[in-house]
Amino acid sequence: MAAPILHIIDDESKLIKSLTELILSKQNDAVSEKRKFSIGVSGGSVAKYLSQGLPELGTQLNYDEWRVYFCDERHVPFTDSECTYKYYKENLMSKAPLSDEHVFKIDPSVSVEEAAVDYEKKLRQTFPGEGLPQFDVLVLGMGPDGHTCSLFPGHPLLEEKTKPIAAISDSPKPPPGRVTMTYPLLNNARCVIFVACGESKAQNLKRVLEGNDLFPLPAGRVRPTDGDVHWFLDSGAAKLLDRRE
């Protein structure tokens, strides 16, 4: 289990450039190994940064080889402003040649439990073999409370051991219904990238990266078995850390 790699960058445009160039590198690795490039994306600042930075890379990104999934998604209609897919559709897919054919969405027309089952089915249909899907890259955020995806402190879903995708109907952060990746899937990735900026995250970021908790915060439990973890931070988020890049 590799130690986290920290990228502490105060200039937002430089952080976005470094983040998206790492994704480009991982795309190139996948293509060179004759593999479709599988990436899981998140909402919030992750969506903002990817939507700004990926189009800047132009034709270096071979979207025909991409398969895009959502690390978590709110169980709301595609027209709802809370829908992460809607954000990417309007802010990334409108600027880059990334088609719906390569973007895998939850089905908001069924119950949240049924949507989770359906999303797992979509995963398994697009990844080869019968084992647990292995993503090339998962891009995650971290909330001030230390949550990531829709995995919240103290929630029973943190103990899910088998299902790669799960439903949550009692999210402490609205909306209550969501579909999320779980630790078996997160920790099977080749590369996990976290983006966390702002002083509001400093206290729990120190706990995630430097603590020895018996019950670690959700973001601190993302520890790929055979992959690397990168953290993109600004100085506000990193201000309590003892180490620097």
matplotlib code that plots the C-alpha trace (Angstrom):
import matplotlib.pyplot as plt

x = [0.0, 1.8, 2.1, -0.1, 1.6, 0.9, 0.6, 0.2, -0.5, -2.0, -2.6, -6.0, -5.1, -1.8, -3.6, -6.1, -3.3, -1.3, -4.5, -5.6, -2.0, -1.9, -5.2, -3.7, -0.7, -3.0, -5.0, -1.8, -0.9, -4.2, -4.1, -0.5, -1.7, -4.5, -7.2, -10.2, -9.5, -11.9, -12.4, -14.8, -15.7, -17.3, -19.3, -18.4, -15.0, -13.8, -16.5, -15.6, -11.8, -12.2, -14.7, -12.2, -9.0, -9.8, -10.9, -7.6, -5.8, -7.5, -6.7, -4.2, -7.3, -8.6, -12.3, -13.1, -11.1, -12.8, -15.4, -16.8, -18.7, -19.8, -18.2, -21.5, -24.6, -27.7, -30.9, -32.6, -33.8, -31.3, -32.9, -32.3, -29.5, -28.3, -27.6, -23.8, -24.4, -26.2, -23.2, -20.8, -23.2, -23.4, -19.8, -17.6, -19.4, -20.5, -16.8, -15.1, -15.9, -17.1, -20.4, -23.2, -22.2, -19.1, -20.7, -22.6, -25.4, -27.7, -31.4, -33.3, -36.7, -36.6, -36.1, -32.7, -32.2, -33.1, -30.8, -27.9, -28.5, -28.8, -25.6, -23.6, -25.0, -23.8, -20.3, -20.1, -21.2, -18.5, -15.5, -14.0, -14.0, -16.1, -13.9, -14.3, -14.0, -10.6, -10.7, -7.7, -8.6, -11.1, -11.3, -12.7, -13.4, -13.5, -16.0, -15.1, -16.5, -14.1, -16.7, -16.0, -18.4, -21.6, -19.7, -20.4, -18.8, -20.6, -22.8, -23.4, -22.5, -18.8, -18.8, -20.0, -17.6, -18.9, -21.1, -19.1, -22.1, -24.7, -27.8, -28.1, -31.5, -30.6, -27.7, -27.0, -26.2, -29.2, -30.6, -31.0, -31.1, -27.8, -26.0, -22.3, -19.2, -18.1, -14.7, -14.3, -14.4, -12.6, -9.7, -9.4, -8.5, -5.1, -5.1, -7.2, -6.9, -8.4, -9.0, -9.4, -9.0, -9.9, -9.1, -12.4, -10.9, -7.5, -8.3, -9.8, -7.3, -4.6, -6.5, -6.9, -3.3, -1.4, -3.8, -3.7, -7.4, -9.0, -12.0, -10.7, -12.8, -14.3, -11.7, -8.9, -10.3, -9.6, -6.4, -6.0, -4.5, -2.4, -2.6, -1.4, -3.2, -2.6, -3.9, -4.2, -4.4, -4.0, -2.1, -5.4, -6.2, -2.6, -1.8, -1.8, 0.2, 3.7, 4.9, 5.2, 5.8]
y = [0.0, 3.1, 6.3, 9.2, 11.6, 15.2, 18.0, 21.3, 24.0, 27.4, 28.7, 27.2, 27.2, 25.4, 22.9, 22.1, 21.7, 19.3, 17.3, 16.9, 16.1, 13.2, 12.0, 12.3, 10.2, 7.5, 7.5, 7.0, 4.1, 2.4, 2.8, 1.6, -1.5, -2.0, -1.2, 1.1, 4.0, 3.8, 6.8, 7.6, 11.2, 13.2, 16.4, 19.6, 21.1, 17.9, 18.5, 22.2, 21.5, 18.6, 20.6, 23.5, 21.5, 18.5, 20.6, 22.4, 19.2, 19.0, 16.1, 14.6, 13.0, 10.2, 10.2, 7.2, 5.1, 6.6, 5.0, 7.5, 6.5, 8.4, 7.7, 8.7, 10.3, 11.9, 10.1, 13.0, 13.6, 14.5, 17.9, 18.6, 21.1, 18.6, 16.0, 15.5, 14.1, 17.3, 19.4, 17.4, 17.4, 21.2, 22.0, 19.3, 17.3, 20.6, 21.5, 18.1, 15.3, 13.0, 11.4, 9.9, 6.5, 6.6, 8.0, 5.6, 7.1, 5.9, 5.4, 8.0, 6.7, 3.7, 3.5, 4.3, 0.6, -0.5, 2.2, 0.8, -2.7, -1.4, 0.6, -2.4, -4.3, -1.6, -1.7, -5.5, -5.3, -2.9, -4.4, -7.6, -10.7, -11.7, -10.2, -6.8, -4.0, -2.2, 1.5, 3.2, 6.4, 7.5, 11.3, 12.0, 14.9, 15.2, 17.1, 19.1, 16.2, 13.7, 12.1, 11.0, 9.7, 9.2, 7.5, 9.5, 9.3, 6.7, 5.4, 1.6, 1.7, 2.1, -1.6, -2.8, -5.6, -7.2, -5.0, -2.5, -0.2, 0.6, 2.7, 5.2, 6.6, 8.5, 10.7, 13.3, 15.7, 16.3, 15.0, 11.8, 9.3, 8.5, 5.7, 5.3, 3.3, 1.4, 0.5, -2.9, -1.0, 2.2, 0.2, -2.0, 1.1, 1.5, 5.2, 7.3, 11.1, 13.3, 17.0, 19.0, 22.7, 25.3, 25.8, 24.2, 20.8, 21.3, 19.7, 16.5, 16.4, 16.1, 13.3, 11.5, 11.8, 11.7, 10.3, 6.8, 6.5, 3.2, 4.4, 6.6, 9.1, 7.8, 9.5, 7.9, 4.4, 4.8, 2.8, 0.9, -2.5, -2.2, 1.4, 4.9, 7.8, 11.4, 14.4, 17.8, 20.5, 24.2, 25.7, 26.3, 22.6, 21.6, 24.1, 21.7, 18.9, 18.2, 17.2, 19.0, 17.9]
z = [0.0, -1.3, 0.7, -0.5, -3.0, -2.1, -4.6, -2.8, -5.3, -4.5, -8.0, -9.0, -12.7, -12.0, -9.8, -12.5, -15.1, -12.9, -12.1, -15.7, -16.9, -14.4, -15.9, -19.3, -18.2, -16.8, -20.1, -22.0, -19.8, -20.4, -24.1, -24.3, -22.5, -25.0, -22.4, -22.5, -20.1, -17.2, -15.0, -12.2, -11.6, -8.7, -8.3, -6.5, -7.0, -8.9, -11.5, -11.8, -12.2, -14.7, -16.8, -16.9, -17.4, -19.6, -22.7, -22.5, -23.3, -26.7, -28.9, -26.4, -24.9, -26.9, -25.7, -27.9, -25.5, -22.4, -20.2, -17.7, -14.5, -11.4, -8.1, -6.6, -7.9, -6.4, -7.1, -8.9, -12.4, -15.1, -15.2, -11.5, -10.6, -8.0, -10.8, -11.3, -14.8, -15.7, -14.6, -16.8, -19.7, -19.7, -18.7, -20.0, -22.7, -24.4, -24.8, -25.4, -27.9, -25.1, -26.1, -24.0, -25.5, -23.2, -20.1, -17.8, -15.7, -13.0, -13.8, -11.7, -12.9, -10.6, -6.8, -5.4, -4.5, -8.0, -9.4, -7.5, -8.8, -12.3, -12.1, -10.8, -13.8, -16.2, -14.5, -14.9, -18.6, -19.5, -17.5, -18.8, -16.6, -13.6, -10.9, -9.2, -11.8, -11.7, -12.6, -14.1, -12.2, -9.6, -8.9, -5.5, -3.3, 0.5, 2.5, 5.6, 7.7, 6.0, 3.8, 0.2, -2.4, -0.4, 2.4, 5.5, 9.0, 11.2, 8.5, 8.2, 4.5, 5.6, 6.5, 3.1, 2.2, -1.0, -3.2, -5.4, -5.7, -3.0, -2.4, 0.4, 1.3, 4.4, 3.4, 6.1, 3.2, 0.9, -1.2, 0.9, -1.9, -3.7, -5.5, -4.5, -5.0, -1.9, -0.5, -2.3, -5.6, -4.5, -3.1, -6.2, -8.4, -10.1, -9.1, -6.8, -7.0, -4.2, -4.6, -1.4, -1.1, 1.6, 5.3, 6.3, 5.4, 7.2, 10.5, 9.1, 6.3, 8.9, 10.5, 7.2, 6.1, 9.4, 12.0, 13.5, 14.1, 15.2, 13.3, 10.5, 8.6, 5.3, 3.1, 5.2, 4.4, 0.7, 0.5, -2.8, -2.4, -5.5, -6.6, -5.9, -4.2, -5.1, -3.1, -4.8, -2.1, -1.6, 1.3, 3.2, 3.2, 3.9, 6.5, 9.5, 7.8, 9.0, 5.6, 2.3, -1.3]

ax = plt.figure().add_subplot(projection="3d")
ax.plot(x, y, z, "-o")
ax.set_aspect("equal")
plt.show()
